[in-house]
Amino acid sequence: MTYTLACKDVGTTCPFVAKAENMEEMMEIAAKHAKEEHGYTDEQLNDPEFEKEIKAAVKEE
């Protein structure tokens, strides 16, 4: 199973789409992208509500 996450699915105009083999890997990819490209801080990334929003936008293929 593959997991995908598109930035546009969480309210940005960013064309980035992440693909991962499991949710843990997906969250790592999403966090790295959010930090490097969108300026998110560790505090924001560790917020349970943010994590919940990201997981809700992940699609399983």
mmCIF file of the N, C-alpha and C atoms, coordinates in Angstrom:
data_MODEL
# 
_entry.id   MODEL 
# 
loop_
_atom_site.group_PDB 
_atom_site.id 
_atom_site.type_symbol 
_atom_site.label_atom_id 
_atom_site.label_alt_id 
_atom_site.label_comp_id 
_atom_site.label_asym_id 
_atom_site.label_entity_id 
_atom_site.label_seq_id 
_atom_site.pdbx_PDB_ins_code 
_atom_site.Cartn_x 
_atom_site.Cartn_y 
_atom_site.Cartn_z 
_atom_site.occupancy 
_atom_site.B_iso_or_equiv 
_atom_site.pdbx_formal_charge 
_atom_site.auth_seq_id 
_atom_site.auth_comp_id 
_atom_site.auth_asym_id 
_atom_site.auth_atom_id 
_atom_site.pdbx_PDB_model_num 
ATOM 1   N N  . MET A 1 1  ? 0.843  -1.171 0.000  1.00 0.00 ? 1  MET A N  1 
ATOM 2   C CA . MET A 1 1  ? 0.000  0.000  0.000  1.00 0.00 ? 1  MET A CA 1 
ATOM 3   C C  . MET A 1 1  ? 0.893  1.241  0.000  1.00 0.00 ? 1  MET A C  1 
ATOM 4   N N  . THR A 1 2  ? 0.473  2.245  -0.739 1.00 0.00 ? 2  THR A N  1 
ATOM 5   C CA . THR A 1 2  ? 1.194  3.509  -0.801 1.00 0.00 ? 2  THR A CA 1 
ATOM 6   C C  . THR A 1 2  ? 0.319  4.609  -0.217 1.00 0.00 ? 2  THR A C  1 
ATOM 7   N N  . TYR A 1 3  ? 0.958  5.503  0.495  1.00 0.00 ? 3  TYR A N  1 
ATOM 8   C CA . TYR A 1 3  ? 0.271  6.661  1.057  1.00 0.00 ? 3  TYR A CA 1 
ATOM 9   C C  . TYR A 1 3  ? 0.706  7.892  0.272  1.00 0.00 ? 3  TYR A C  1 
ATOM 10  N N  . THR A 1 4  ? -0.235 8.794  -0.008 1.00 0.00 ? 4  THR A N  1 
ATOM 11  C CA . THR A 1 4  ? 0.105  10.042 -0.683 1.00 0.00 ? 4  THR A CA 1 
ATOM 12  C C  . THR A 1 4  ? -0.475 11.220 0.085  1.00 0.00 ? 4  THR A C  1 
ATOM 13  N N  . LEU A 1 5  ? 0.215  12.334 -0.029 1.00 0.00 ? 5  LEU A N  1 
ATOM 14  C CA . LEU A 1 5  ? -0.232 13.575 0.604  1.00 0.00 ? 5  LEU A CA 1 
ATOM 15  C C  . LEU A 1 5  ? 0.136  14.721 -0.319 1.00 0.00 ? 5  LEU A C  1 
ATOM 16  N N  . ALA A 1 6  ? -0.855 15.494 -0.708 1.00 0.00 ? 6  ALA A N  1 
ATOM 17  C CA . ALA A 1 6  ? -0.635 16.674 -1.541 1.00 0.00 ? 6  ALA A CA 1 
ATOM 18  C C  . ALA A 1 6  ? -0.802 17.916 -0.677 1.00 0.00 ? 6  ALA A C  1 
ATOM 19  N N  . CYS A 1 7  ? 0.136  18.830 -0.798 1.00 0.00 ? 7  CYS A N  1 
ATOM 20  C CA . CYS A 1 7  ? 0.036  20.075 -0.026 1.00 0.00 ? 7  CYS A CA 1 
ATOM 21  C C  . CYS A 1 7  ? -1.298 20.776 -0.270 1.00 0.00 ? 7  CYS A C  1 
ATOM 22  N N  . LYS A 1 8  ? -1.772 20.726 -1.510 1.00 0.00 ? 8  LYS A N  1 
ATOM 23  C CA . LYS A 1 8  ? -3.041 21.404 -1.827 1.00 0.00 ? 8  LYS A CA 1 
ATOM 24  C C  . LYS A 1 8  ? -4.202 20.864 -1.004 1.00 0.00 ? 8  LYS A C  1 
ATOM 25  N N  . ASP A 1 9  ? -4.069 19.620 -0.514 1.00 0.00 ? 9  ASP A N  1 
ATOM 26  C CA . ASP A 1 9  ? -5.137 19.021 0.287  1.00 0.00 ? 9  ASP A CA 1 
ATOM 27  C C  . ASP A 1 9  ? -5.168 19.538 1.722  1.00 0.00 ? 9  ASP A C  1 
ATOM 28  N N  . VAL A 1 10 ? -4.159 20.318 2.087  1.00 0.00 ? 10 VAL A N  1 
ATOM 29  C CA . VAL A 1 10 ? -4.159 20.936 3.424  1.00 0.00 ? 10 VAL A CA 1 
ATOM 30  C C  . VAL A 1 10 ? -4.189 22.461 3.318  1.00 0.00 ? 10 VAL A C  1 
ATOM 31  N N  . GLY A 1 11 ? -4.685 22.947 2.178  1.00 0.00 ? 11 GLY A N  1 
ATOM 32  C CA . GLY A 1 11 ? -4.976 24.369 2.056  1.00 0.00 ? 11 GLY A CA 1 
ATOM 33  C C  . GLY A 1 11 ? -3.888 25.262 1.502  1.00 0.00 ? 11 GLY A C  1 
ATOM 34  N N  . THR A 1 12 ? -2.883 24.710 0.837  1.00 0.00 ? 12 THR A N  1 
ATOM 35  C CA . THR A 1 12 ? -1.863 25.556 0.234  1.00 0.00 ? 12 THR A CA 1 
ATOM 36  C C  . THR A 1 12 ? -1.960 25.477 -1.283 1.00 0.00 ? 12 THR A C  1 
ATOM 37  N N  . THR A 1 13 ? -1.261 26.355 -1.962 1.00 0.00 ? 13 THR A N  1 
ATOM 38  C CA . THR A 1 13 ? -1.201 26.303 -3.421 1.00 0.00 ? 13 THR A CA 1 
ATOM 39  C C  . THR A 1 13 ? 0.062  25.589 -3.889 1.00 0.00 ? 13 THR A C  1 
ATOM 40  N N  . CYS A 1 14 ? 0.766  24.982 -2.984 1.00 0.00 ? 14 CYS A N  1 
ATOM 41  C CA . CYS A 1 14 ? 2.010  24.275 -3.268 1.00 0.00 ? 14 CYS A CA 1 
ATOM 42  C C  . CYS A 1 14 ? 1.719  22.996 -4.067 1.00 0.00 ? 14 CYS A C  1 
ATOM 43  N N  . PRO A 1 15 ? 2.500  22.724 -5.120 1.00 0.00 ? 15 PRO A N  1 
ATOM 44  C CA . PRO A 1 15 ? 2.264  21.538 -5.938 1.00 0.00 ? 15 PRO A CA 1 
ATOM 45  C C  . PRO A 1 15 ? 2.886  20.248 -5.389 1.00 0.00 ? 15 PRO A C  1 
ATOM 46  N N  . PHE A 1 16 ? 3.539  20.311 -4.243 1.00 0.00 ? 16 PHE A N  1 
ATOM 47  C CA . PHE A 1 16 ? 4.248  19.156 -3.691 1.00 0.00 ? 16 PHE A CA 1 
ATOM 48  C C  . PHE A 1 16 ? 3.299  17.992 -3.379 1.00 0.00 ? 16 PHE A C  1 
ATOM 49  N N  . VAL A 1 17 ? 3.713  16.785 -3.770 1.00 0.00 ? 17 VAL A N  1 
ATOM 50  C CA . VAL A 1 17 ? 2.986  15.563 -3.433 1.00 0.00 ? 17 VAL A CA 1 
ATOM 51  C C  . VAL A 1 17 ? 3.999  14.569 -2.880 1.00 0.00 ? 17 VAL A C  1 
ATOM 52  N N  . ALA A 1 18 ? 3.738  14.087 -1.683 1.00 0.00 ? 18 ALA A N  1 
ATOM 53  C CA . ALA A 1 18 ? 4.617  13.105 -1.041 1.00 0.00 ? 18 ALA A CA 1 
ATOM 54  C C  . ALA A 1 18 ? 4.034  11.713 -1.196 1.00 0.00 ? 18 ALA A C  1 
ATOM 55  N N  . LYS A 1 19 ? 4.917  10.730 -1.328 1.00 0.00 ? 19 LYS A N  1 
ATOM 56  C CA . LYS A 1 19 ? 4.498  9.327  -1.373 1.00 0.00 ? 19 LYS A CA 1 
ATOM 57  C C  . LYS A 1 19 ? 5.363  8.558  -0.398 1.00 0.00 ? 19 LYS A C  1 
ATOM 58  N N  . ALA A 1 20 ? 4.722  7.635  0.334  1.00 0.00 ? 20 ALA A N  1 
ATOM 59  C CA . ALA A 1 20 ? 5.450  6.843  1.328  1.00 0.00 ? 20 ALA A CA 1 
ATOM 60  C C  . ALA A 1 20 ? 4.811  5.473  1.449  1.00 0.00 ? 20 ALA A C  1 
ATOM 61  N N  . GLU A 1 21 ? 5.558  4.555  2.032  1.00 0.00 ? 21 GLU A N  1 
ATOM 62  C CA . GLU A 1 21 ? 5.081  3.176  2.193  1.00 0.00 ? 21 GLU A CA 1 
ATOM 63  C C  . GLU A 1 21 ? 4.321  2.974  3.500  1.00 0.00 ? 21 GLU A C  1 
ATOM 64  N N  . ASN A 1 22 ? 4.493  3.917  4.458  1.00 0.00 ? 22 ASN A N  1 
ATOM 65  C CA . ASN A 1 22 ? 3.779  3.803  5.731  1.00 0.00 ? 22 ASN A CA 1 
ATOM 66  C C  . ASN A 1 22 ? 3.548  5.196  6.306  1.00 0.00 ? 22 ASN A C  1 
ATOM 67  N N  . MET A 1 23 ? 2.686  5.266  7.295  1.00 0.00 ? 23 MET A N  1 
ATOM 68  C CA . MET A 1 23 ? 2.308  6.563  7.863  1.00 0.00 ? 23 MET A CA 1 
ATOM 69  C C  . MET A 1 23 ? 3.480  7.253  8.557  1.00 0.00 ? 23 MET A C  1 
ATOM 70  N N  . GLU A 1 24 ? 4.331  6.489  9.211  1.00 0.00 ? 24 GLU A N  1 
ATOM 71  C CA . GLU A 1 24 ? 5.482  7.077  9.897  1.00 0.00 ? 24 GLU A CA 1 
ATOM 72  C C  . GLU A 1 24 ? 6.396  7.792  8.896  1.00 0.00 ? 24 GLU A C  1 
ATOM 73  N N  . GLU A 1 25 ? 6.689  7.114  7.801  1.00 0.00 ? 25 GLU A N  1 
ATOM 74  C CA . GLU A 1 25 ? 7.524  7.710  6.756  1.00 0.00 ? 25 GLU A CA 1 
ATOM 75  C C  . GLU A 1 25 ? 6.838  8.945  6.165  1.00 0.00 ? 25 GLU A C  1 
ATOM 76  N N  . MET A 1 26 ? 5.524  8.863  5.963  1.00 0.00 ? 26 MET A N  1 
ATOM 77  C CA . MET A 1 26 ? 4.777  9.993  5.423  1.00 0.00 ? 26 MET A CA 1 
ATOM 78  C C  . MET A 1 26 ? 4.885  11.210 6.325  1.00 0.00 ? 26 MET A C  1 
ATOM 79  N N  . MET A 1 27 ? 4.750  10.996 7.618  1.00 0.00 ? 27 MET A N  1 
ATOM 80  C CA . MET A 1 27 ? 4.822  12.118 8.550  1.00 0.00 ? 27 MET A CA 1 
ATOM 81  C C  . MET A 1 27 ? 6.218  12.741 8.552  1.00 0.00 ? 27 MET A C  1 
ATOM 82  N N  . GLU A 1 28 ? 7.252  11.930 8.390  1.00 0.00 ? 28 GLU A N  1 
ATOM 83  C CA . GLU A 1 28 ? 8.619  12.450 8.318  1.00 0.00 ? 28 GLU A CA 1 
ATOM 84  C C  . GLU A 1 28 ? 8.811  13.297 7.062  1.00 0.00 ? 28 GLU A C  1 
ATOM 85  N N  . ILE A 1 29 ? 8.330  12.801 5.931  1.00 0.00 ? 29 ILE A N  1 
ATOM 86  C CA . ILE A 1 29 ? 8.446  13.541 4.671  1.00 0.00 ? 29 ILE A CA 1 
ATOM 87  C C  . ILE A 1 29 ? 7.664  14.851 4.753  1.00 0.00 ? 29 ILE A C  1 
ATOM 88  N N  . ALA A 1 30 ? 6.450  14.774 5.269  1.00 0.00 ? 30 ALA A N  1 
ATOM 89  C CA . ALA A 1 30 ? 5.604  15.967 5.382  1.00 0.00 ? 30 ALA A CA 1 
ATOM 90  C C  . ALA A 1 30 ? 6.239  17.004 6.306  1.00 0.00 ? 30 ALA A C  1 
ATOM 91  N N  . ALA A 1 31 ? 6.781  16.570 7.417  1.00 0.00 ? 31 ALA A N  1 
ATOM 92  C CA . ALA A 1 31 ? 7.406  17.496 8.363  1.00 0.00 ? 31 ALA A CA 1 
ATOM 93  C C  . ALA A 1 31 ? 8.628  18.165 7.737  1.00 0.00 ? 31 ALA A C  1 
ATOM 94  N N  . LYS A 1 32 ? 9.448  17.385 7.064  1.00 0.00 ? 32 LYS A N  1 
ATOM 95  C CA . LYS A 1 32 ? 10.645 17.952 6.424  1.00 0.00 ? 32 LYS A CA 1 
ATOM 96  C C  . LYS A 1 32 ? 10.250 18.991 5.382  1.00 0.00 ? 32 LYS A C  1 
ATOM 97  N N  . HIS A 1 33 ? 9.267  18.674 4.554  1.00 0.00 ? 33 HIS A N  1 
ATOM 98  C CA . HIS A 1 33 ? 8.801  19.601 3.527  1.00 0.00 ? 33 HIS A CA 1 
ATOM 99  C C  . HIS A 1 33 ? 8.211  20.864 4.169  1.00 0.00 ? 33 HIS A C  1 
ATOM 100 N N  . ALA A 1 34 ? 7.374  20.679 5.176  1.00 0.00 ? 34 ALA A N  1 
ATOM 101 C CA . ALA A 1 34 ? 6.734  21.825 5.838  1.00 0.00 ? 34 ALA A CA 1 
ATOM 102 C C  . ALA A 1 34 ? 7.772  22.773 6.433  1.00 0.00 ? 34 ALA A C  1 
ATOM 103 N N  . LYS A 1 35 ? 8.825  22.208 7.008  1.00 0.00 ? 35 LYS A N  1 
ATOM 104 C CA . LYS A 1 35 ? 9.899  23.033 7.590  1.00 0.00 ? 35 LYS A CA 1 
ATOM 105 C C  . LYS A 1 35 ? 10.687 23.762 6.513  1.00 0.00 ? 35 LYS A C  1 
ATOM 106 N N  . GLU A 1 36 ? 11.139 23.014 5.521  1.00 0.00 ? 36 GLU A N  1 
ATOM 107 C CA . GLU A 1 36 ? 12.032 23.573 4.514  1.00 0.00 ? 36 GLU A CA 1 
ATOM 108 C C  . GLU A 1 36 ? 11.343 24.514 3.534  1.00 0.00 ? 36 GLU A C  1 
ATOM 109 N N  . GLU A 1 37 ? 10.131 24.202 3.150  1.00 0.00 ? 37 GLU A N  1 
ATOM 110 C CA . GLU A 1 37 ? 9.456  24.985 2.116  1.00 0.00 ? 37 GLU A CA 1 
ATOM 111 C C  . GLU A 1 37 ? 8.424  25.975 2.640  1.00 0.00 ? 37 GLU A C  1 
ATOM 112 N N  . HIS A 1 38 ? 7.866  25.692 3.810  1.00 0.00 ? 38 HIS A N  1 
ATOM 113 C CA . HIS A 1 38 ? 6.791  26.551 4.326  1.00 0.00 ? 38 HIS A CA 1 
ATOM 114 C C  . HIS A 1 38 ? 7.140  27.238 5.637  1.00 0.00 ? 38 HIS A C  1 
ATOM 115 N N  . GLY A 1 39 ? 8.339  26.969 6.167  1.00 0.00 ? 39 GLY A N  1 
ATOM 116 C CA . GLY A 1 39 ? 8.805  27.671 7.357  1.00 0.00 ? 39 GLY A CA 1 
ATOM 117 C C  . GLY A 1 39 ? 8.173  27.249 8.670  1.00 0.00 ? 39 GLY A C  1 
ATOM 118 N N  . TYR A 1 40 ? 7.582  26.072 8.718  1.00 0.00 ? 40 TYR A N  1 
ATOM 119 C CA . TYR A 1 40 ? 6.988  25.600 9.971  1.00 0.00 ? 40 TYR A CA 1 
ATOM 120 C C  . TYR A 1 40 ? 8.081  25.343 11.003 1.00 0.00 ? 40 TYR A C  1 
ATOM 121 N N  . THR A 1 41 ? 7.746  25.556 12.252 1.00 0.00 ? 41 THR A N  1 
ATOM 122 C CA . THR A 1 41 ? 8.676  25.303 13.358 1.00 0.00 ? 41 THR A CA 1 
ATOM 123 C C  . THR A 1 41 ? 8.410  23.913 13.936 1.00 0.00 ? 41 THR A C  1 
ATOM 124 N N  . ASP A 1 42 ? 9.365  23.422 14.734 1.00 0.00 ? 42 ASP A N  1 
ATOM 125 C CA . ASP A 1 42 ? 9.170  22.137 15.405 1.00 0.00 ? 42 ASP A CA 1 
ATOM 126 C C  . ASP A 1 42 ? 7.939  22.180 16.301 1.00 0.00 ? 42 ASP A C  1 
ATOM 127 N N  . GLU A 1 43 ? 7.721  23.309 16.948 1.00 0.00 ? 43 GLU A N  1 
ATOM 128 C CA . GLU A 1 43 ? 6.551  23.450 17.827 1.00 0.00 ? 43 GLU A CA 1 
ATOM 129 C C  . GLU A 1 43 ? 5.258  23.276 17.033 1.00 0.00 ? 43 GLU A C  1 
ATOM 130 N N  . GLN A 1 44 ? 5.184  23.902 15.869 1.00 0.00 ? 44 GLN A N  1 
ATOM 131 C CA . GLN A 1 44 ? 3.989  23.764 15.032 1.00 0.00 ? 44 GLN A CA 1 
ATOM 132 C C  . GLN A 1 44 ? 3.825  22.323 14.549 1.00 0.00 ? 44 GLN A C  1 
ATOM 133 N N  . LEU A 1 45 ? 4.922  21.707 14.146 1.00 0.00 ? 45 LEU A N  1 
ATOM 134 C CA . LEU A 1 45 ? 4.868  20.347 13.618 1.00 0.00 ? 45 LEU A CA 1 
ATOM 135 C C  . LEU A 1 45 ? 4.495  19.324 14.681 1.00 0.00 ? 45 LEU A C  1 
ATOM 136 N N  . ASN A 1 46 ? 4.810  19.616 15.929 1.00 0.00 ? 46 ASN A N  1 
ATOM 137 C CA . ASN A 1 46 ? 4.499  18.695 17.020 1.00 0.00 ? 46 ASN A CA 1 
ATOM 138 C C  . ASN A 1 46 ? 3.134  18.938 17.653 1.00 0.00 ? 46 ASN A C  1 
ATOM 139 N N  . ASP A 1 47 ? 2.413  19.905 17.140 1.00 0.00 ? 47 ASP A N  1 
ATOM 140 C CA . ASP A 1 47 ? 1.069  20.201 17.634 1.00 0.00 ? 47 ASP A CA 1 
ATOM 141 C C  . ASP A 1 47 ? 0.136  19.052 17.238 1.00 0.00 ? 47 ASP A C  1 
ATOM 142 N N  . PRO A 1 48 ? -0.551 18.445 18.199 1.00 0.00 ? 48 PRO A N  1 
ATOM 143 C CA . PRO A 1 48 ? -1.450 17.320 17.892 1.00 0.00 ? 48 PRO A CA 1 
ATOM 144 C C  . PRO A 1 48 ? -2.526 17.662 16.863 1.00 0.00 ? 48 PRO A C  1 
ATOM 145 N N  . GLU A 1 49 ? -3.005 18.887 16.853 1.00 0.00 ? 49 GLU A N  1 
ATOM 146 C CA . GLU A 1 49 ? -4.023 19.281 15.876 1.00 0.00 ? 49 GLU A CA 1 
ATOM 147 C C  . GLU A 1 49 ? -3.446 19.311 14.464 1.00 0.00 ? 49 GLU A C  1 
ATOM 148 N N  . PHE A 1 50 ? -2.211 19.795 14.337 1.00 0.00 ? 50 PHE A N  1 
ATOM 149 C CA . PHE A 1 50 ? -1.549 19.804 13.032 1.00 0.00 ? 50 PHE A CA 1 
ATOM 150 C C  . PHE A 1 50 ? -1.354 18.375 12.531 1.00 0.00 ? 50 PHE A C  1 
ATOM 151 N N  . GLU A 1 51 ? -0.881 17.518 13.423 1.00 0.00 ? 51 GLU A N  1 
ATOM 152 C CA . GLU A 1 51 ? -0.665 16.112 13.074 1.00 0.00 ? 51 GLU A CA 1 
ATOM 153 C C  . GLU A 1 51 ? -1.981 15.459 12.630 1.00 0.00 ? 51 GLU A C  1 
ATOM 154 N N  . LYS A 1 52 ? -3.048 15.761 13.336 1.00 0.00 ? 52 LYS A N  1 
ATOM 155 C CA . LYS A 1 52 ? -4.361 15.212 13.012 1.00 0.00 ? 52 LYS A CA 1 
ATOM 156 C C  . LYS A 1 52 ? -4.815 15.689 11.621 1.00 0.00 ? 52 LYS A C  1 
ATOM 157 N N  . GLU A 1 53 ? -4.596 16.964 11.332 1.00 0.00 ? 53 GLU A N  1 
ATOM 158 C CA . GLU A 1 53 ? -4.976 17.533 10.034 1.00 0.00 ? 53 GLU A CA 1 
ATOM 159 C C  . GLU A 1 53 ? -4.198 16.867 8.897  1.00 0.00 ? 53 GLU A C  1 
ATOM 160 N N  . ILE A 1 54 ? -2.909 16.661 9.100  1.00 0.00 ? 54 ILE A N  1 
ATOM 161 C CA . ILE A 1 54 ? -2.082 16.034 8.077  1.00 0.00 ? 54 ILE A CA 1 
ATOM 162 C C  . ILE A 1 54 ? -2.532 14.596 7.845  1.00 0.00 ? 54 ILE A C  1 
ATOM 163 N N  . LYS A 1 55 ? -2.706 13.841 8.915  1.00 0.00 ? 55 LYS A N  1 
ATOM 164 C CA . LYS A 1 55 ? -3.116 12.440 8.776  1.00 0.00 ? 55 LYS A CA 1 
ATOM 165 C C  . LYS A 1 55 ? -4.474 12.323 8.079  1.00 0.00 ? 55 LYS A C  1 
ATOM 166 N N  . ALA A 1 56 ? -5.362 13.273 8.321  1.00 0.00 ? 56 ALA A N  1 
ATOM 167 C CA . ALA A 1 56 ? -6.682 13.232 7.690  1.00 0.00 ? 56 ALA A CA 1 
ATOM 168 C C  . ALA A 1 56 ? -6.589 13.479 6.179  1.00 0.00 ? 56 ALA A C  1 
ATOM 169 N N  . ALA A 1 57 ? -5.550 14.185 5.744  1.00 0.00 ? 57 ALA A N  1 
ATOM 170 C CA . ALA A 1 57 ? -5.391 14.497 4.323  1.00 0.00 ? 57 ALA A CA 1 
ATOM 171 C C  . ALA A 1 57 ? -4.644 13.404 3.555  1.00 0.00 ? 57 ALA A C  1 
ATOM 172 N N  . VAL A 1 58 ? -4.031 12.465 4.257  1.00 0.00 ? 58 VAL A N  1 
ATOM 173 C CA . VAL A 1 58 ? -3.288 11.387 3.607  1.00 0.00 ? 58 VAL A CA 1 
ATOM 174 C C  . VAL A 1 58 ? -4.264 10.421 2.955  1.00 0.00 ? 58 VAL A C  1 
ATOM 175 N N  . LYS A 1 59 ? -3.938 10.043 1.734  1.00 0.00 ? 59 LYS A N  1 
ATOM 176 C CA . LYS A 1 59 ? -4.775 9.092  0.991  1.00 0.00 ? 59 LYS A CA 1 
ATOM 177 C C  . LYS A 1 59 ? -4.027 7.770  0.865  1.00 0.00 ? 59 LYS A C  1 
ATOM 178 N N  . GLU A 1 60 ? -4.753 6.670  0.954  1.00 0.00 ? 60 GLU A N  1 
ATOM 179 C CA . GLU A 1 60 ? -4.176 5.341  0.781  1.00 0.00 ? 60 GLU A CA 1 
ATOM 180 C C  . GLU A 1 60 ? -4.475 4.851  -0.626 1.00 0.00 ? 60 GLU A C  1 
ATOM 181 N N  . GLU A 1 61 ? -3.474 4.330  -1.290 1.00 0.00 ? 61 GLU A N  1 
ATOM 182 C CA . GLU A 1 61 ? -3.664 3.802  -2.647 1.00 0.00 ? 61 GLU A CA 1 
ATOM 183 C C  . GLU A 1 61 ? -3.369 2.331  -2.681 1.00 0.00 ? 61 GLU A C  1 
# 
